[in-house]
């Protein structure tokens, strides 16, 4: 792993600005991209599309409900024709997302810490965090999910109690609602459970989960995955929505977890996938890094989403 600005000047050991600035931006940006991918937990399960150049929007057709076609078995009689009118559309309108970072030449020369790594980590964290938050915000705002479940015997966030934590039975119940709405897990589009570290701890401390969870197989382990439980991949991420005012007294902390079908429940449309640029501004003695993109995150199939609200 390259750790200093000088390390990016492969094949050139000079520490002058001329010797370093010609290559440092290209390699640094590559490291930013790869590091950011490791922190994006929602993108890996999203339906992904692009806006065709020359357009500002892209429309994704989805069935509002499945049709039932009438069977005809009488000879010499016109069959019953069914009108196909069940198509709904989801319109994505990507918006600009621009990022920048500056490092002065003087800081690089005098700093006793790895300022390049520090700046790279800060930029990586911000880019990945904002995209994950956009996914989580879109999913949490779903108006008609397959179900909204609560811990214990609660029927609302106001009736949650301190013991109403995440349990394996809640996961199983959520998967039942997905299946009763016609969804089944597939290798390329599995069932996913997004939960926070607090809910991860509750599951790991439950012997029922540990006995049934699957760890280690030929399947690729996804970013943030802590295991597989009764056919669903469990992803731990702090981007699921948090609350601090639940319960009768309005003083309980909790999270809204998501149980959904990957690449069906939500998606992203790129107007412009992340592009990267670098320049050294001689008059200011500044190394400037830029990331430009354009995207929008939206839900696609609300009935492929179950919300689970539990205390920490």
Secondary structure as the mmCIF struct_conf table of DSSP 4:
data_model
#
loop_
_struct_conf.conf_type_id
_struct_conf.id
_struct_conf.beg_label_comp_id
_struct_conf.beg_label_asym_id
_struct_conf.beg_label_seq_id
_struct_conf.end_label_comp_id
_struct_conf.end_label_asym_id
_struct_conf.end_label_seq_id
BEND BEND1 UNK A 4 UNK A 4
HELX_RH_3T_P HELX_RH_3T_P1 UNK A 5 UNK A 8
BEND BEND2 UNK A 9 UNK A 9
TURN_TY1_P TURN_TY1_P1 UNK A 10 UNK A 11
BEND BEND3 UNK A 16 UNK A 16
HELX_RH_AL_P HELX_RH_AL_P1 UNK A 17 UNK A 39
BEND BEND4 UNK A 41 UNK A 42
HELX_RH_3T_P HELX_RH_3T_P2 UNK A 43 UNK A 45
BEND BEND5 UNK A 46 UNK A 46
STRN STRN1 UNK A 47 UNK A 50
HELX_LH_PP_P HELX_LH_PP_P1 UNK A 51 UNK A 52
TURN_TY1_P TURN_TY1_P2 UNK A 53 UNK A 54
BEND BEND6 UNK A 56 UNK A 56
STRN STRN2 UNK A 58 UNK A 63
BEND BEND7 UNK A 64 UNK A 65
HELX_LH_PP_P HELX_LH_PP_P2 UNK A 69 UNK A 71
TURN_TY1_P TURN_TY1_P3 UNK A 75 UNK A 76
BEND BEND8 UNK A 77 UNK A 77
HELX_LH_PP_P HELX_LH_PP_P3 UNK A 78 UNK A 81
STRN STRN3 UNK A 87 UNK A 92
STRN STRN4 UNK A 95 UNK A 104
HELX_RH_AL_P HELX_RH_AL_P2 UNK A 105 UNK A 110
BEND BEND9 UNK A 112 UNK A 113
HELX_RH_AL_P HELX_RH_AL_P3 UNK A 115 UNK A 140
TURN_TY1_P TURN_TY1_P4 UNK A 141 UNK A 141
BEND BEND10 UNK A 143 UNK A 144
BEND BEND11 UNK A 146 UNK A 146
STRN STRN5 UNK A 147 UNK A 150
BEND BEND12 UNK A 151 UNK A 151
TURN_TY1_P TURN_TY1_P5 UNK A 152 UNK A 153
BEND BEND13 UNK A 155 UNK A 156
HELX_RH_3T_P HELX_RH_3T_P3 UNK A 157 UNK A 159
TURN_TY1_P TURN_TY1_P6 UNK A 162 UNK A 163
HELX_RH_AL_P HELX_RH_AL_P4 UNK A 168 UNK A 180
TURN_TY1_P TURN_TY1_P7 UNK A 181 UNK A 182
BEND BEND14 UNK A 187 UNK A 189
STRN STRN6 UNK A 191 UNK A 195
HELX_RH_AL_P HELX_RH_AL_P5 UNK A 197 UNK A 204
TURN_TY1_P TURN_TY1_P8 UNK A 205 UNK A 205
HELX_RH_AL_P HELX_RH_AL_P6 UNK A 207 UNK A 212
STRN STRN7 UNK A 214 UNK A 214
BEND BEND15 UNK A 218 UNK A 219
HELX_LH_PP_P HELX_LH_PP_P4 UNK A 220 UNK A 222
TURN_TY1_P TURN_TY1_P9 UNK A 223 UNK A 224
STRN STRN8 UNK A 225 UNK A 229
TURN_TY1_P TURN_TY1_P10 UNK A 230 UNK A 231
STRN STRN9 UNK A 232 UNK A 236
TURN_TY1_P TURN_TY1_P11 UNK A 238 UNK A 239
BEND BEND16 UNK A 240 UNK A 240
STRN STRN10 UNK A 242 UNK A 246
TURN_TY1_P TURN_TY1_P12 UNK A 247 UNK A 250
STRN STRN11 UNK A 252 UNK A 261
TURN_TY1_P TURN_TY1_P13 UNK A 262 UNK A 264
BEND BEND17 UNK A 265 UNK A 265
STRN STRN12 UNK A 266 UNK A 281
TURN_TY1_P TURN_TY1_P14 UNK A 282 UNK A 285
STRN STRN13 UNK A 286 UNK A 299
BEND BEND18 UNK A 300 UNK A 300
HELX_RH_3T_P HELX_RH_3T_P4 UNK A 302 UNK A 304
STRN STRN14 UNK A 305 UNK A 311
#
